[in-house]
């Protein structure tokens, strides 16, 4: 049971409600699998109309949905370029084909008086051009209506083919649906997975923004902040390689002097949002929630920096020289490089910069994701059998690689 499961008030309008509905934290249009049940029906519909739908209809999102075939049920994915586009006074229609999207010049006719008669200039996409007879037939009715001329005996005297440069389509929205979508994901994840965050003063501000669909510029510095916040956040995420296998995720962490910070990824977009200036919520732990849009699943758990480690080795794998060297070394010192304990493969190639990076890799490889983040506050140590992973630590003193059999991460 998540924290939000016991909420009596809607987490958006903060009013007691009798009717709650299922809310997709990541939009259902991108196969958002993580849902909560603490949003009232009215707020759910309002956010769907004002946030999820405008975001899902952005050209970039529609294109990615089309490429990844992310359909919602049996519904067709909307053509992101539906309608007509003007370029150099010409009209283009963009259509979806098996090989991708194609911009086709809409057939256009221009009549020019010439030597007592008319020249008829026709512009059209080569996709529309089947034969000269077909073109004459296509425009004969329009010519007759304008000139009373019959094209039955007309011939095409000149034919030219040209290619226009690629057209860049720029989109703008004064309400910026991206910002509100990222805010919704971060706020709903924070409330559902972090005890007491619902009562945070900034959480109150964010829920009001979501309810009214109105951006409070007083807190603009909390949205995608530059400088140290981003640097520290991405330094943490860079080592967690498994996260980048998923098109959508959110990670919530505490950054010293900045507070509770979230980083959200939706396809090609990354966004950082400060959830609160308080630093007391996670006690050094880092929450992650990944959305597997392809398989329509989500995984949640935690990343946490252990306070200490206990290593176990299979001494039967060691030569006598290795055993002698190990017995003469201080295990607290020999494997540390600065503040990190690097992990290597059997060839001495670096696998992860620090051993705590193995924690999530073990979950990833063996499918042992922690799906109840409330366990975070109760775990004192985690034991992992690494015999199948073929990973090693290296002695600073001798350079010898020691194969790890088991490691215990101590958190208290």
BATORSE-992717 format. One record per residue (C-alpha): residue number from 0; x, y, z. Coordinates in pm, whole numbers, padded with zeros to 5 digits. Example, Ala and Ser with C-alpha at 12.3 -4.5 7.8 and 13.67 -1.06 7.14 Angstrom:
2
REC resi     c1     c2     c3
REC    0  01230 -00450  00780
REC    1  01367 -00106  00714
END
This chain:
412
REC resi     c1     c2     c3
REC    0  00000  00000  00000
REC    1  00138  00340 -00096
REC    2  00101  00648  00123
REC    3 -00159  00797 -00108
REC    4 -00382  00490 -00068
REC    5 -00487  00611  00278
REC    6 -00550  00973  00174
REC    7 -00900  01096  00246
REC    8 -00861  01423  00057
REC    9 -00792  01473 -00312
REC   10 -00420  01550 -00342
REC   11 -00491  01816 -00608
REC   12 -00783  02027 -00479
REC   13 -00718  01909 -00119
REC   14 -01090  01871 -00051
REC   15 -01267  01568  00098
REC   16 -01413  01367 -00188
REC   17 -01637  01066 -00210
REC   18 -01549  00984 -00570
REC   19 -01188  00911 -00656
REC   20 -01065  00784 -00991
REC   21 -00754  00615 -01127
REC   22 -00486  00872 -01215
REC   23 -00195  00784 -01442
REC   24  00119  00956 -01310
REC   25  00290  00921 -01649
REC   26  00018  00984 -01913
REC   27 -00180  00683 -02034
REC   28 -00107  00794 -02392
REC   29  00259  00695 -02344
REC   30  00158  00375 -02163
REC   31  00202  00516 -01814
REC   32  00177  00210 -01590
REC   33  00207  00367 -01244
REC   34 -00135  00477 -01117
REC   35 -00262  00636 -00797
REC   36 -00613  00655 -00654
REC   37 -00605  00977 -00454
REC   38 -00723  01221 -00721
REC   39 -01091  01307 -00735
REC   40 -01286  01256 -01054
REC   41 -01322  01630 -01124
REC   42 -00949  01703 -01085
REC   43 -00856  01397 -01290
REC   44 -01068  01517 -01581
REC   45 -00942  01874 -01546
REC   46 -00576  01767 -01554
REC   47 -00649  01531 -01842
REC   48 -00800  01814 -02047
REC   49 -00551  02086 -01947
REC   50 -00223  01897 -01898
REC   51 -00209  01538 -02031
REC   52 -00393  01597 -02360
REC   53 -00200  01911 -02466
REC   54  00125  01739 -02373
REC   55  00036  01419 -02557
REC   56 -00056  01618 -02869
REC   57  00280  01794 -02893
REC   58  00434  01713 -03232
REC   59  00748  01571 -03069
REC   60  00546  01337 -02843
REC   61  00317  01226 -03126
REC   62  00619  01147 -03343
REC   63  00782  00939 -03069
REC   64  00456  00759 -02997
REC   65  00426  00683 -03367
REC   66  00786  00555 -03391
REC   67  00747  00338 -03078
REC   68  00388  00236 -03165
REC   69  00261  00347 -02824
REC   70 -00112  00309 -02872
REC   71 -00369  00352 -02600
REC   72 -00582  00042 -02637
REC   73 -00713  00015 -02993
REC   74 -00704  00389 -03055
REC   75 -00509  00516 -03353
REC   76 -00218  00752 -03295
REC   77 -00303  01099 -03421
REC   78 -00108  01222 -03723
REC   79  00124  01481 -03564
REC   80  00121  01682 -03887
REC   81 -00250  01671 -03963
REC   82 -00372  01976 -04157
REC   83 -00209  02200 -04417
REC   84  00117  02392 -04395
REC   85  00224  02698 -04594
REC   86  00574  02744 -04731
REC   87  00664  03011 -04988
REC   88  00295  03067 -05064
REC   89  00245  02699 -05139
REC   90  00028  02458 -04947
REC   91  00160  02124 -04822
REC   92 -00020  01823 -04679
REC   93  00173  01585 -04453
REC   94  00062  01222 -04464
REC   95  00177  00908 -04284
REC   96  00318  00631 -04502
REC   97  00485  00298 -04433
REC   98  00832  00448 -04469
REC   99  00746  00748 -04249
REC  100  00592  01090 -04296
REC  101  00578  01260 -04634
REC  102  00514  01627 -04717
REC  103  00315  01653 -05040
REC  104  00257  01975 -05231
REC  105 -00115  02034 -05260
REC  106 -00221  02056 -05628
REC  107 -00248  02421 -05730
REC  108 -00341  02593 -06056
REC  109 -00244  02939 -06184
REC  110 -00390  03097 -06505
REC  111 -00166  03341 -06698
REC  112 -00285  03534 -07009
REC  113 -00050  03468 -07299
REC  114 -00076  03581 -07667
REC  115 -00455  03598 -07667
REC  116 -00488  03275 -07477
REC  117 -00385  03124 -07147
REC  118 -00093  02942 -07001
REC  119 -00193  02712 -06720
REC  120  00074  02661 -06453
REC  121  00016  02363 -06230
REC  122  00213  02280 -05914
REC  123  00174  01945 -05748
REC  124  00366  01676 -05564
REC  125  00516  01400 -05775
REC  126  00314  01162 -05557
REC  127 -00001  01303 -05723
REC  128  00142  01290 -06075
REC  129  00040  00969 -06248
REC  130  00026  01076 -06614
REC  131 -00018  01390 -06829
REC  132 -00370  01280 -06921
REC  133 -00459  01239 -06555
REC  134 -00332  01591 -06472
REC  135 -00530  01749 -06756
REC  136 -00842  01564 -06646
REC  137 -00789  01670 -06283
REC  138 -00790  02044 -06370
REC  139 -01024  02055 -06669
REC  140 -01334  02134 -06465
REC  141 -01165  02421 -06276
REC  142 -01031  02571 -06602
REC  143 -01372  02554 -06768
REC  144 -01537  02731 -06474
REC  145 -01286  03018 -06490
REC  146 -01225  03056 -06867
REC  147 -01496  02853 -07041
REC  148 -01213  02674 -07221
REC  149 -01221  02304 -07291
REC  150 -00894  02117 -07218
REC  151 -00988  01815 -07424
REC  152 -00715  01886 -07680
REC  153 -00468  02053 -07443
REC  154 -00109  01933 -07422
REC  155  00162  01985 -07164
REC  156  00439  02186 -07329
REC  157  00687  02206 -07040
REC  158  00748  02006 -06727
REC  159  00990  02097 -06446
REC  160  01074  01917 -06123
REC  161  01219  02094 -05818
REC  162  01284  02005 -05458
REC  163  01211  02239 -05172
REC  164  01432  02241 -04861
REC  165  01315  02066 -04546
REC  166  01058  02265 -04355
REC  167  01116  02314 -03984
REC  168  00793  02331 -03788
REC  169  00819  02526 -03465
REC  170  00557  02485 -03198
REC  171  00482  02722 -02913
REC  172  00228  02718 -02635
REC  173  00189  03003 -02384
REC  174  00090  02752 -02115
REC  175  00385  02521 -02190
REC  176  00227  02177 -02140
REC  177  00571  02025 -02084
REC  178  00625  02220 -01761
REC  179  00287  02123 -01619
REC  180  00332  01759 -01720
REC  181  00669  01739 -01546
REC  182  00523  01915 -01240
REC  183  00232  01670 -01226
REC  184  00461  01367 -01246
REC  185  00699  01499 -00980
REC  186  00428  01612 -00737
REC  187  00217  01296 -00764
REC  188  00521  01072 -00726
REC  189  00641  01270 -00424
REC  190  00303  01255 -00250
REC  191  00252  00885 -00322
REC  192  00597  00764 -00218
REC  193  00732  01005  00044
REC  194  00582  01018  00389
REC  195  00471  01369  00501
REC  196  00551  01538  00168
REC  197  00180  01612  00113
REC  198  00195  01858  00405
REC  199  00502  02043  00276
REC  200  00432  02415  00205
REC  201  00576  02381 -00148
REC  202  00356  02077 -00210
REC  203  00059  02301 -00129
REC  204  00180  02553 -00388
REC  205  00227  02284 -00652
REC  206 -00115  02127 -00600
REC  207 -00273  02473 -00643
REC  208 -00081  02523 -00970
REC  209 -00207  02188 -01099
REC  210 -00566  02254 -00993
REC  211 -00582  02601 -01149
REC  212 -00350  02535 -01443
REC  213 -00179  02862 -01354
REC  214  00198  02898 -01313
REC  215  00311  03075 -00995
REC  216  00614  03275 -01109
REC  217  00727  03332 -00751
REC  218  00870  02978 -00764
REC  219  01021  02995 -01114
REC  220  01370  02924 -00976
REC  221  01250  02580 -00859
REC  222  01179  02477 -01218
REC  223  01476  02343 -01415
REC  224  01732  02527 -01201
REC  225  02076  02581 -01345
REC  226  02418  02531 -01193
REC  227  02499  02318 -00893
REC  228  02158  02147 -00860
REC  229  02172  02000 -01209
REC  230  02540  01912 -01185
REC  231  02494  01717 -00861
REC  232  02175  01548 -00977
REC  233  02320  01427 -01307
REC  234  02642  01317 -01139
REC  235  02431  01078 -00932
REC  236  02223  00960 -01229
REC  237  02517  00909 -01463
REC  238  02639  00605 -01269
REC  239  02296  00439 -01270
REC  240  02314  00293 -01618
REC  241  01998  00084 -01587
REC  242  01781  00398 -01570
REC  243  01875  00504 -01921
REC  244  01736  00180 -02064
REC  245  01387  00320 -01998
REC  246  01228  00601 -02202
REC  247  01055  00749 -01896
REC  248  01161  00773 -01533
REC  249  01163  00998 -01227
REC  250  01431  01001 -00958
REC  251  01389  01193 -00630
REC  252  01692  01271 -00415
REC  253  01819  01511 -00150
REC  254  02088  01757 -00261
REC  255  02270  01941  00013
REC  256  02184  02312  00038
REC  257  01907  02272 -00220
REC  258  01656  02027 -00070
REC  259  01437  01758 -00221
REC  260  01504  01743 -00596
REC  261  01341  01540 -00873
REC  262  01474  01460 -01220
REC  263  01218  01347 -01478
REC  264  01284  01193 -01816
REC  265  01018  01162 -02085
REC  266  01175  01029 -02404
REC  267  01426  01293 -02521
REC  268  01342  01552 -02254
REC  269  01503  01582 -01910
REC  270  01366  01817 -01645
REC  271  01477  01905 -01293
REC  272  01231  02029 -01032
REC  273  01292  02122 -00668
REC  274  01010  01964 -00467
REC  275  01103  02126 -00136
REC  276  01393  02314  00025
REC  277  01376  02066  00315
REC  278  01649  01800  00332
REC  279  01492  01569  00591
REC  280  01259  01348  00387
REC  281  01480  01070  00248
REC  282  01767  01033  00495
REC  283  02024  00981  00220
REC  284  01809  00747  00013
REC  285  01718  00809 -00349
REC  286  01378  00699 -00484
REC  287  01337  00591 -00845
REC  288  01028  00511 -01050
REC  289  01081  00388 -01405
REC  290  00805  00350 -01661
REC  291  00855  00076 -01920
REC  292  00634  00222 -02195
REC  293  00698 -00068 -02432
REC  294  00592 -00346 -02195
REC  295  00344 -00130 -01999
REC  296  00511 -00192 -01662
REC  297  00668  00018 -01391
REC  298  00938 -00051 -01135
REC  299  01005  00147 -00820
REC  300  01270  00117 -00555
REC  301  01555  00304 -00399
REC  302  01915  00391 -00446
REC  303  02100  00448 -00124
REC  304  02462  00511 -00037
REC  305  02570  00240  00208
REC  306  02766  00336  00517
REC  307  02988  00028  00495
REC  308  03033 -00304  00315
REC  309  03114 -00662  00408
REC  310  03285 -00865  00134
REC  311  03283 -01243  00099
REC  312  03521 -01431 -00129
REC  313  03536 -01789 -00251
REC  314  03887 -01879 -00133
REC  315  03884 -02194 -00345
REC  316  03915 -01966 -00649
REC  317  04236 -01806 -00517
REC  318  04592 -01909 -00575
REC  319  04818 -01945 -00272
REC  320  04982 -01615 -00363
REC  321  04645 -01439 -00362
REC  322  04556 -01592 -00026
REC  323  04885 -01479  00125
REC  324  04848 -01127 -00009
REC  325  04491 -01098  00116
REC  326  04580 -01221  00465
REC  327  04849 -00953  00493
REC  328  04630 -00662  00384
REC  329  04391 -00439  00574
REC  330  04057 -00481  00403
REC  331  03940 -00138  00519
REC  332  04221  00030  00326
REC  333  04336 -00177  00034
REC  334  04023 -00158 -00181
REC  335  03942  00211 -00137
REC  336  04034  00460 -00406
REC  337  03964  00803 -00254
REC  338  03608  00759 -00125
REC  339  03510  00494 -00380
REC  340  03557  00118 -00414
REC  341  03578  00050 -00791
REC  342  03450 -00278 -00936
REC  343  03623 -00453 -01228
REC  344  03561 -00741 -01466
REC  345  03795 -01042 -01497
REC  346  04020 -00848 -01737
REC  347  04064 -00559 -01498
REC  348  03832 -00330 -01694
REC  349  03632 -00088 -01476
REC  350  03265 -00187 -01447
REC  351  03133  00072 -01200
REC  352  03310  00360 -01024
REC  353  03183  00258 -00681
REC  354  03052 -00065 -00536
REC  355  02716  00088 -00440
REC  356  02648  00104 -00814
REC  357  02623 -00276 -00803
REC  358  02320 -00256 -00579
REC  359  02084 -00149 -00851
REC  360  02258 -00359 -01116
REC  361  02183 -00669 -00909
REC  362  01820 -00569 -00886
REC  363  01817 -00508 -01260
REC  364  01984 -00834 -01364
REC  365  01789 -01057 -01128
REC  366  01460 -00867 -01145
REC  367  01458 -00798 -00771
REC  368  01321 -00446 -00774
REC  369  01185 -00317 -00444
REC  370  00824 -00245 -00533
REC  371  00726 -00107 -00193
REC  372  00925  00208 -00124
REC  373  00800  00213  00237
REC  374  01056 -00061  00300
REC  375  01321  00207  00264
REC  376  01289  00318  00625
REC  377  01318 -00035  00765
REC  378  01616 -00180  00579
REC  379  01941 -00191  00775
REC  380  02141 -00411  00539
REC  381  02101 -00588  00206
REC  382  02290 -00906  00111
REC  383  02363 -00989 -00253
REC  384  02508 -01303 -00402
REC  385  02740 -01191 -00679
REC  386  02877 -01529 -00786
REC  387  02694 -01513 -01119
REC  388  02802 -01159 -01197
REC  389  03177 -01229 -01233
REC  390  03289 -00904 -01071
REC  391  03616 -00824 -00891
REC  392  03776 -00572 -00658
REC  393  04141 -00477 -00693
REC  394  04404 -00440 -00426
REC  395  04571 -00100 -00418
REC  396  04884 -00259 -00276
REC  397  04939 -00554 -00508
REC  398  04702 -00488 -00800
REC  399  04556 -00838 -00754
REC  400  04192 -00888 -00859
REC  401  03971 -01068 -00607
REC  402  03644 -01222 -00729
REC  403  03347 -01125 -00514
REC  404  03120 -01402 -00393
REC  405  02889 -01189 -00183
REC  406  02860 -00833 -00059
REC  407  02648 -00697  00223
REC  408  02552 -00330  00208
REC  409  02512 -00180  00556
REC  410  02283  00122  00587
REC  411  02288  00178  00963
END
